[in-house]
Amino acid sequence: MAGASSDSLATARQELDTVLVSGGTRLASELFTALAAVDSSAPLRRALTDPSWSVERRTGVVGSLFGSKMSEDALRVLNTLAGLKWSRTRDYGDSLEQLATTSVAASAERDGLDGLGRLSDELLSFNRAVQESHDLQRALTDPQAPATAKGNLAERLLGNGSAEAKLLVRQAVEAPRGHKPVDLIRGFVDTVAERQRLWIAEVTVARPLAPAQQERLAAALKRLFGRDLKLDVAVDPELVGGIRVQVGDDVVDSSLQSRLHDLQRKMAG
Protein backbone atom coordinates (compact mmCIF):
# COMPACT_ATOMS: atom_id res chain seq x y z
CA MET A 1 0.00 0.00 0.00
CA ALA A 2 1.48 3.34 -1.00
CA GLY A 3 0.69 6.96 -1.80
CA ALA A 4 -2.72 8.26 -0.78
CA SER A 5 -3.76 4.87 0.61
CA SER A 6 -0.80 4.70 2.98
CA ASP A 7 -1.54 8.21 4.25
CA SER A 8 -5.22 7.37 4.66
CA LEU A 9 -4.49 4.24 6.69
CA ALA A 10 -2.18 6.23 8.97
CA THR A 11 -4.91 8.84 9.44
CA ALA A 12 -7.50 6.17 10.21
CA ARG A 13 -5.23 4.49 12.76
CA GLN A 14 -4.75 7.79 14.57
CA GLU A 15 -8.40 8.83 14.51
CA LEU A 16 -9.75 5.42 15.47
CA ASP A 17 -7.21 4.27 18.06
CA THR A 18 -9.54 4.74 21.02
CA VAL A 19 -12.36 2.90 19.24
CA LEU A 20 -10.11 0.01 18.21
CA VAL A 21 -8.62 -0.35 21.68
CA SER A 22 -12.01 -0.45 23.41
CA GLY A 23 -13.74 -2.58 20.77
CA GLY A 24 -11.61 -5.70 21.07
CA THR A 25 -12.63 -8.97 19.46
CA ARG A 26 -16.30 -7.97 19.27
CA LEU A 27 -15.50 -5.03 17.02
CA ALA A 28 -12.97 -7.06 15.05
CA SER A 29 -15.57 -9.73 14.30
CA GLU A 30 -17.93 -7.07 12.94
CA LEU A 31 -15.20 -5.55 10.79
CA PHE A 32 -14.23 -8.95 9.38
CA THR A 33 -17.91 -9.51 8.51
CA ALA A 34 -18.00 -6.15 6.72
CA LEU A 35 -14.75 -7.05 4.95
CA ALA A 36 -16.36 -10.18 3.52
CA ALA A 37 -19.14 -8.05 2.05
CA VAL A 38 -16.66 -5.55 0.60
CA ASP A 39 -14.50 -8.29 -0.92
CA SER A 40 -17.51 -9.99 -2.51
CA SER A 41 -18.66 -6.93 -4.47
CA ALA A 42 -16.59 -4.90 -6.92
CA PRO A 43 -19.39 -2.29 -7.29
CA LEU A 44 -19.40 -1.81 -3.52
CA ARG A 45 -15.63 -1.31 -3.44
CA ARG A 46 -15.92 1.28 -6.19
CA ALA A 47 -18.75 3.06 -4.39
CA LEU A 48 -16.75 3.28 -1.16
CA THR A 49 -13.60 4.61 -2.84
CA ASP A 50 -14.81 6.62 -5.86
CA PRO A 51 -13.08 10.03 -5.60
CA SER A 52 -15.74 11.61 -7.82
CA TRP A 53 -18.37 10.87 -5.16
CA SER A 54 -18.79 13.17 -2.18
CA VAL A 55 -17.93 11.90 1.30
CA GLU A 56 -21.62 12.11 2.18
CA ARG A 57 -22.55 9.87 -0.73
CA ARG A 58 -19.89 7.27 0.15
CA THR A 59 -20.82 7.20 3.83
CA GLY A 60 -24.44 6.99 2.75
CA VAL A 61 -23.59 3.68 1.10
CA VAL A 62 -22.14 2.47 4.41
CA GLY A 63 -25.29 3.49 6.25
CA SER A 64 -27.70 1.89 3.79
CA LEU A 65 -25.80 -1.40 3.69
CA PHE A 66 -24.54 -1.79 7.25
CA GLY A 67 -26.52 0.71 9.33
CA SER A 68 -28.95 -1.78 10.84
CA LYS A 69 -26.42 -4.60 11.18
CA MET A 70 -23.37 -3.06 12.86
CA SER A 71 -22.56 -1.35 16.15
CA GLU A 72 -21.85 2.38 16.29
CA ASP A 73 -18.13 1.68 16.65
CA ALA A 74 -18.06 -0.55 13.58
CA LEU A 75 -19.98 2.04 11.56
CA ARG A 76 -17.54 4.71 12.70
CA VAL A 77 -14.64 2.66 11.34
CA LEU A 78 -16.39 2.00 8.03
CA ASN A 79 -17.43 5.62 7.63
CA THR A 80 -13.98 6.93 8.50
CA LEU A 81 -12.44 4.76 5.79
CA ALA A 82 -15.13 5.78 3.30
CA GLY A 83 -14.27 9.42 3.93
CA LEU A 84 -10.61 9.00 2.97
CA LYS A 85 -8.77 8.77 -0.36
CA TRP A 86 -7.57 5.44 -1.77
CA SER A 87 -5.13 4.71 -4.58
CA ARG A 88 -6.82 1.39 -5.38
CA THR A 89 -10.30 0.08 -4.60
CA ARG A 90 -8.76 -2.97 -2.86
CA ASP A 91 -6.94 -0.74 -0.38
CA TYR A 92 -10.20 0.00 1.45
CA GLY A 93 -10.53 -3.70 2.30
CA ASP A 94 -6.84 -4.11 3.09
CA SER A 95 -7.06 -1.22 5.53
CA LEU A 96 -10.23 -2.60 7.07
CA GLU A 97 -8.44 -5.89 7.63
CA GLN A 98 -5.50 -4.14 9.31
CA LEU A 99 -7.77 -2.14 11.60
CA ALA A 100 -9.67 -5.28 12.59
CA THR A 101 -6.37 -6.98 13.40
CA THR A 102 -5.31 -3.97 15.45
CA SER A 103 -8.52 -4.32 17.46
CA VAL A 104 -7.71 -7.98 18.15
CA ALA A 105 -4.18 -7.04 19.22
CA ALA A 106 -5.59 -4.34 21.50
CA SER A 107 -7.75 -7.00 23.16
CA ALA A 108 -4.65 -9.08 23.92
CA GLU A 109 -2.93 -5.90 25.07
CA ARG A 110 -5.26 -5.72 28.07
CA ASP A 111 -2.75 -8.11 29.65
CA GLY A 112 0.07 -5.74 28.71
CA LEU A 113 3.21 -6.78 26.89
CA ASP A 114 2.78 -10.36 28.11
CA GLY A 115 -0.62 -10.60 26.41
CA LEU A 116 0.77 -9.37 23.12
CA GLY A 117 3.71 -11.74 23.41
CA ARG A 118 1.40 -14.71 23.99
CA LEU A 119 -0.70 -13.80 20.95
CA SER A 120 2.41 -13.56 18.74
CA ASP A 121 3.66 -16.91 20.04
CA GLU A 122 0.31 -18.59 19.38
CA LEU A 123 0.17 -17.32 15.81
CA LEU A 124 3.77 -18.24 15.05
CA SER A 125 3.32 -21.67 16.63
CA PHE A 126 0.28 -22.27 14.42
CA ASN A 127 2.28 -21.31 11.34
CA ARG A 128 5.11 -23.67 12.26
CA ALA A 129 2.67 -26.55 12.70
CA VAL A 130 1.13 -25.89 9.28
CA GLN A 131 4.45 -25.44 7.50
CA GLU A 132 5.74 -28.74 8.88
CA SER A 133 2.78 -30.73 7.50
CA HIS A 134 1.90 -31.00 3.82
CA ASP A 135 -1.40 -32.64 4.79
CA LEU A 136 -2.38 -29.63 6.89
CA GLN A 137 -1.38 -27.24 4.13
CA ARG A 138 -3.58 -29.06 1.64
CA ALA A 139 -6.50 -29.30 4.07
CA LEU A 140 -6.40 -25.60 4.94
CA THR A 141 -6.14 -24.43 1.33
CA ASP A 142 -8.43 -26.96 -0.38
CA PRO A 143 -10.75 -24.84 -2.57
CA GLN A 144 -13.41 -27.57 -2.45
CA ALA A 145 -13.57 -27.69 1.35
CA PRO A 146 -16.17 -25.52 3.14
CA ALA A 147 -14.65 -22.45 4.75
CA THR A 148 -16.23 -23.30 8.10
CA ALA A 149 -14.67 -26.77 8.07
CA LYS A 150 -11.25 -25.25 7.46
CA GLY A 151 -11.83 -22.76 10.25
CA ASN A 152 -12.82 -25.53 12.65
CA LEU A 153 -9.69 -27.49 11.78
CA ALA A 154 -7.52 -24.43 12.35
CA GLU A 155 -9.16 -23.78 15.70
CA ARG A 156 -8.55 -27.39 16.80
CA LEU A 157 -4.87 -26.97 15.97
CA LEU A 158 -4.71 -24.08 18.43
CA GLY A 159 -6.08 -26.24 21.23
CA ASN A 160 -6.54 -24.04 24.28
CA GLY A 161 -5.47 -20.93 22.40
CA SER A 162 -6.80 -17.50 23.24
CA ALA A 163 -9.97 -16.07 21.76
CA GLU A 164 -7.82 -13.51 19.92
CA ALA A 165 -5.65 -16.17 18.27
CA LYS A 166 -8.67 -18.27 17.30
CA LEU A 167 -10.37 -15.29 15.66
CA LEU A 168 -7.30 -14.36 13.60
CA VAL A 169 -6.46 -17.93 12.58
CA ARG A 170 -10.04 -18.64 11.57
CA GLN A 171 -10.11 -15.41 9.54
CA ALA A 172 -6.87 -16.36 7.76
CA VAL A 173 -8.04 -19.81 6.67
CA GLU A 174 -11.69 -18.95 5.95
CA ALA A 175 -11.03 -15.69 4.08
CA PRO A 176 -7.37 -15.61 2.93
CA ARG A 177 -8.17 -12.94 0.32
CA GLY A 178 -5.86 -14.46 -2.29
CA HIS A 179 -3.01 -15.17 0.11
CA LYS A 180 -1.72 -18.32 1.74
CA PRO A 181 -3.12 -18.46 5.29
CA VAL A 182 0.37 -18.63 6.80
CA ASP A 183 1.37 -15.47 4.91
CA LEU A 184 -1.72 -13.65 6.15
CA ILE A 185 -0.99 -14.75 9.71
CA ARG A 186 2.56 -13.44 9.34
CA GLY A 187 1.02 -10.06 8.53
CA PHE A 188 -1.16 -10.33 11.63
CA VAL A 189 1.99 -10.94 13.69
CA ASP A 190 3.49 -7.74 12.25
CA THR A 191 0.44 -5.79 13.43
CA VAL A 192 0.78 -7.30 16.92
CA ALA A 193 4.45 -6.31 16.89
CA GLU A 194 3.44 -2.69 16.23
CA ARG A 195 1.39 -2.76 19.44
CA GLN A 196 4.29 -4.38 21.30
CA ARG A 197 6.50 -1.45 20.38
CA LEU A 198 4.23 0.76 22.47
CA TRP A 199 5.36 -1.18 25.54
CA ILE A 200 9.09 -1.12 24.80
CA ALA A 201 11.27 1.91 25.44
CA GLU A 202 14.25 1.91 23.09
CA VAL A 203 16.84 3.79 25.14
CA THR A 204 20.12 5.06 23.69
CA VAL A 205 22.77 6.44 26.04
CA ALA A 206 26.37 7.57 25.67
CA ARG A 207 27.56 5.41 28.59
CA PRO A 208 26.13 2.30 30.28
CA LEU A 209 23.51 2.92 32.94
CA ALA A 210 23.93 1.59 36.46
CA PRO A 211 21.02 -0.54 37.79
CA ALA A 212 19.85 2.31 40.01
CA GLN A 213 19.85 4.67 37.03
CA GLN A 214 17.78 2.22 35.00
CA GLU A 215 15.27 1.95 37.85
CA ARG A 216 14.93 5.73 38.06
CA LEU A 217 14.57 5.98 34.29
CA ALA A 218 11.88 3.26 34.24
CA ALA A 219 9.95 5.07 36.98
CA ALA A 220 10.19 8.40 35.11
CA LEU A 221 9.01 6.84 31.85
CA LYS A 222 6.11 5.16 33.63
CA ARG A 223 4.98 8.57 34.89
CA LEU A 224 5.40 10.06 31.42
CA PHE A 225 3.64 7.33 29.41
CA GLY A 226 1.24 6.04 32.06
CA ARG A 227 2.31 2.40 31.91
CA ASP A 228 5.21 0.08 32.75
CA LEU A 229 7.68 -0.11 29.89
CA LYS A 230 10.33 -2.70 29.10
CA LEU A 231 13.68 -0.94 28.65
CA ASP A 232 15.83 -1.92 25.67
CA VAL A 233 19.08 -0.08 26.37
CA ALA A 234 21.81 0.48 23.75
CA VAL A 235 25.08 2.38 24.18
CA ASP A 236 26.19 4.81 21.46
CA PRO A 237 29.36 6.77 22.34
CA GLU A 238 28.64 9.16 19.45
CA LEU A 239 25.58 10.40 21.33
CA VAL A 240 28.05 12.64 23.19
CA GLY A 241 25.86 12.97 26.26
CA GLY A 242 22.32 12.78 27.55
CA ILE A 243 19.76 10.18 26.56
CA ARG A 244 17.39 9.34 23.72
CA VAL A 245 14.19 7.35 24.31
CA GLN A 246 11.76 6.11 21.67
CA VAL A 247 8.42 4.49 22.52
CA GLY A 248 6.53 3.69 19.34
CA ASP A 249 6.56 6.91 17.32
CA ASP A 250 7.18 9.11 20.37
CA VAL A 251 10.75 10.32 20.89
CA VAL A 252 12.18 11.93 24.01
CA ASP A 253 15.62 13.26 23.15
CA SER A 254 17.80 15.16 25.63
CA SER A 255 21.16 14.29 24.12
CA LEU A 256 23.86 16.92 23.74
CA GLN A 257 24.04 15.99 20.08
CA SER A 258 20.36 16.85 19.66
CA ARG A 259 20.77 20.17 21.44
CA LEU A 260 23.73 21.07 19.21
CA HIS A 261 21.65 20.30 16.11
CA ASP A 262 18.84 22.47 17.45
CA LEU A 263 21.30 25.32 18.02
CA GLN A 264 22.70 24.95 14.50
CA ARG A 265 19.19 25.08 13.02
CA LYS A 266 18.39 28.24 14.97
CA MET A 267 21.65 29.90 13.88
CA ALA A 268 21.02 28.95 10.25
CA GLY A 269 17.49 30.35 10.46
N, C-alpha and C positions, 0 to 999 in steps of 0.2 A: 504494500500500500504506500503510495507516494503522493506528493503534490497536495492538492486541496483536500483529498481524503485523509491524508496523514494529519493535517492541521485540524480537520473536523473531528477526528477521533480524539486527539489531544484535548480539544475544547470540550467534547462530551464527557471525557473522563473527569475533567476538572469540575464541570457544572454538576455532574451527577454523583460525585463521590459519596456524599452523605446518603443519597438514596440507595446506592449500591451496597454500602456498608451495612445499612439497617435492613435491607431487603433479604439478604441471605439466600438460602436455597429456594425459598418460596418464590422470590422474585426471579431467580435464575430459571426456574422451571417455566414460569410464564414467558420469559424472553425466548427460551428455546422453542416453546410452542409457537410463538409469533415468527421465529426464524423459519420454522418449517413452512409456514404459510407464505412467507416472502420468497423462499427458495423455490416453491412450487409454482410460482406465477411470474413470468417475465413482465406482463403488463403491470402487475403490482409494483415490481421493482422500479419500472420506469416511472410510474406515478409518484413514488416516494422520493425519487431523485431527479426528476425533470427540472432543470434550471429555468426553463421558460414558465413554469408554474409558480404562482406565489406561495409563500410559506403557508398562508391560510388554506390554500387549496390542498397542499400536500398533507398538512395535519388534519384536514377534513377527511381525507382518505383513511387516515389512522382511526379517527373517531368513528366513521361509518362501519369500518370492518372489525375493529377491536373494542370499541367503546363499551359494549355491554358484556364483554367476555374477560376483560383484564382489570387488574387493580389500578388505582390511581398512580402508584409508583411505576408500574409497567407502562402505562400510557404516557407518563412523563418521559420515560426513556425513549419510547418509540417516537413521540412528538419532537423531542430534542434532536434526534437523528434526522427526522424528516425536515427539520428547519435548517439543516446545514448543507454544505456543498460537497458533492462527491464526484471524483474523477471517472469512476465506473459505476454502473448500476449494482454490480456485485458487492462493492465496498460497503454499502449499507448493511447487507447481511453479515459480512465479515466483521464489521464493527459491532453489530448487535451480538454476535457470538463472543467477541472479546469482552464486552461489558457484562454479559451473562456469566462468563468465566470469572471475571473480577468479583462479581457478587458471591460466587461460590467460595472463592479464596477468602473474601472478607468474612464469610461465615466461619471458616476454619480459623481465621485470625482472632476470633473471640477467645481462643486459648493462647493468644500471643504467638511468639516466634515458634514455640513448640508445636502449636496446632498447624501452622503453615508447613513446618518441617515434616510432620506426619503425613500431611496431604501429598506433598512432593514424593515422599518415600513410597506411599501407596501407589501412586500413579506410575512411578518408575519401576516398581516391583511388578506391576501388572504388565508393563511393556516387556520386561525381561522374560516373564513367563510366556508371553505370546511369541516373542522372537525366537525362543528356544524350541518351539513346537510347530512344525509344519502343519500338523492336523488342526491346531488351534487357529493358525493363520487362515487356513482354508475355511474353517467353520465360521469365523468371524467376518469373512469377506465374501461368502457365498451369495451371489446375487439372487439365487432362487430361494434362499432361506428367509422366513419372515423376520422383519426387523426386531419384533418383540422377542422372538426366540434367541436371536443373537444377543440382545440386551440381557436376557435372563442368564445366558451362558457367561457373559462377561461379569455379571454381578456375582455368580457363583464362584468365579475365579478369585474374586476379592475376599470371599469368606466373610469375616467379621469386620470388613472395611467400614470406614466412616460413611455417613450419608452423603457428604460432599464428594468423596471419591466415587461412590456408586453412581451419583448423578452425572458426573463428567465422563466416566467410562461408558455408561449406557448411551450418553449422547454421542460419543465418538464412534461406537459400533452401529448404532441405529441410524445415525444421520451424519456420515463421514464427509458429506459435501464434496465428493470427488477426491478425497484424500484417503490414504491408508489410515486406519484407526490409530495405529501406533504413532504416526506422524502428527495426527491431530492432538493426541495426548501429550506429545512432546511440546506442542505449542501451549497447551494448558499449563504444563509445568513452568514454562517461561513466564506466563502471567502470574503464577503463584510466586515465582522468584522476584517479580517486581514488587509484590506486597512484602516479601521478606526483607527487601532492601530498606523498607521503612522502619525496620526494627534493628538494623545494623548501623552503627556509627563508624564510618571509615575515617580513622584518625591518622593524620600525618604530623609528625613532630621532627624537630631537628636533632634531638637527642632522646635516648630511651627514657621512658617514664618509670619512676619507682612505683611499687605497688600502692603506696599511700596516695601518690599523685593520680594514679588511674582511678582509685576509689573516689577521690574528690571530683575528678572529671566526670565520672559516671553519674554522681549525684547531681552535678550541675546540669548535665545534659537531660537528666530525668526531669528536673524542674523546667527546663527550657521546652522540651518536647512533650511533656506530660505522660511519659511511659518509660519503663526500663528498656535500655538499649544494650545490645551486645557490642562491645568495643572490638574493632579490628584495627590494631595499631601498627603502623609502618613508620620506619625511620628514614628520613630524607635529609642528609646533611646540607643539601643545597637550599633547604627551606630558610636557612640563615637563623631564624629564631621564631618563637611563637608557636602557633598550632593551627592546623586546618582540619575542620570536621565536616564531613558530608553525610547527610542522612537522606536517602532518596535524592530528590532534586534540590534540597535545601543545603546551603553551604554556609558555614560559620568559619570565617578566615581572619585570624588575628596575627598572621605571620609578618615578620619584618619585611620579607620579600613583597608581600601584598601591599603593605603600607608604602614601600618605596615606589611600586608601580602606580599607586594612587597619586603620590606626590608628583611623579613624572607626568601623569595625565593632566594634572591641574596646571603644572608649569607650561605644558605644551598648549593648553587651552588659553 
